[in-house]
Amino acid sequence: MITDIFFPSSFEEDSIINQRKAIRYNSSRRNKAIITLKQRLKTKRHIHVEVTNISSKGARIHSRYKFPPNAKVTLNFKIKGGDIWRVPAKIIHQYGDLEYGILFDTPQHDLIDQAMLHAKDFTMA
């Protein structure tokens, strides 16, 4: 086995693989949003959440509501500049009891551009 000086073998075994496919942006404050949960044979449910971080492909949210795995949702996100974005998505991961990862159905590059333009408190994660 050949050892790479940039990635020693002990580092490779112990490290966590980063599966992110887009740059995530953190905010120093929690950005409020509303998730519309689509349920079969039931009325739509509107759930208040906080967006912990966001990228063009998804977001991490904090919610008191327990989402079912693979739930189809719509993220209703308002940017300081006044624009409201309604983004279809799916719950793909649960972090502990109250945090979830959501994957947008399509990349939202314009949303990220507007968020970076109007929200001065975002930083790269």
URMO-V607175 format. One record per residue. PHI is phi in whole degrees, -180 to 180 (none if undefined). NEAR is the number of other ideal C-beta (glycine too) atoms within 8 Angstrom. D_LAST is the distance of its C-alpha to the last C-alpha in whole Angstrom. Layout:
# URMO-V607175
((PHI & NEAR & D_LAST) (PHI & NEAR & D_LAST))
This chain:
# URMO-V607175
((none & 3 & 34) (-94 & 3 & 32) (-95 & 6 & 30) (-89 & 6 & 27) (-67 & 4 & 26) (-86 & 3 & 23) (-134 & 6 & 22) (-59 & 8 & 25) (-60 & 8 & 26) (-65 & 6 & 25) (-69 & 8 & 22) (-62 & 8 & 22) (-72 & 6 & 24) (-93 & 5 & 21) (-82 & 6 & 18) (-95 & 3 & 16) (-79 & 4 & 16) (-82 & 4 & 12) (-102 & 4 & 14) (-68 & 7 & 11) (-115 & 4 & 13) (-153 & 9 & 11) (-73 & 8 & 7) (-98 & 11 & 5) (-120 & 14 & 5) (-94 & 10 & 6) (-123 & 13 & 9) (-73 & 5 & 11) (-121 & 5 & 14) (-83 & 8 & 15) (-87 & 10 & 15) (-75 & 9 & 19) (-153 & 13 & 20) (-125 & 9 & 23) (-103 & 14 & 23) (-99 & 11 & 26) (-95 & 13 & 27) (-91 & 9 & 30) (-124 & 8 & 33) (-67 & 4 & 36) (58 & 3 & 39) (-133 & 6 & 37) (-71 & 4 & 36) (-65 & 8 & 33) (-115 & 8 & 31) (-106 & 8 & 28) (-122 & 10 & 26) (-78 & 7 & 23) (-135 & 12 & 20) (-118 & 10 & 17) (-88 & 15 & 14) (-79 & 11 & 11) (-150 & 11 & 8) (-147 & 13 & 9) (-140 & 12 & 10) (-73 & 10 & 13) (-108 & 9 & 14) (180 & 12 & 13) (-152 & 13 & 12) (-114 & 14 & 12) (-122 & 14 & 15) (-118 & 9 & 17) (-148 & 13 & 20) (-80 & 3 & 24) (-80 & 8 & 25) (-92 & 4 & 25) (-82 & 11 & 25) (-73 & 6 & 27) (-60 & 6 & 25) (60 & 7 & 25) (-67 & 10 & 26) (-82 & 8 & 26) (-137 & 14 & 24) (-127 & 10 & 24) (-88 & 15 & 21) (-104 & 11 & 22) (-119 & 12 & 19) (-106 & 9 & 21) (-96 & 13 & 19) (-48 & 5 & 20) (-67 & 7 & 22) (111 & 6 & 24) (-72 & 7 & 23) (-112 & 8 & 23) (-110 & 12 & 22) (-113 & 7 & 23) (-118 & 11 & 21) (-66 & 9 & 23) (-155 & 14 & 21) (-142 & 10 & 22) (-73 & 14 & 20) (-118 & 8 & 20) (-153 & 6 & 18) (-119 & 9 & 19) (-108 & 7 & 17) (69 & 5 & 20) (-88 & 4 & 22) (-118 & 6 & 20) (-119 & 12 & 17) (-136 & 11 & 17) (-102 & 12 & 15) (-120 & 14 & 16) (-112 & 9 & 17) (-71 & 14 & 18) (-64 & 7 & 22) (-135 & 5 & 21) (-59 & 7 & 18) (-117 & 11 & 17) (-63 & 7 & 17) (-65 & 6 & 19) (-61 & 13 & 17) (-65 & 12 & 14) (-58 & 8 & 16) (-67 & 12 & 18) (-63 & 12 & 15) (-70 & 9 & 13) (-71 & 7 & 17) (-100 & 9 & 18) (-104 & 11 & 15) (-79 & 4 & 15) (-96 & 7 & 12) (-85 & 9 & 9) (-131 & 8 & 6) (-71 & 6 & 4) (-88 & 7 & 0))
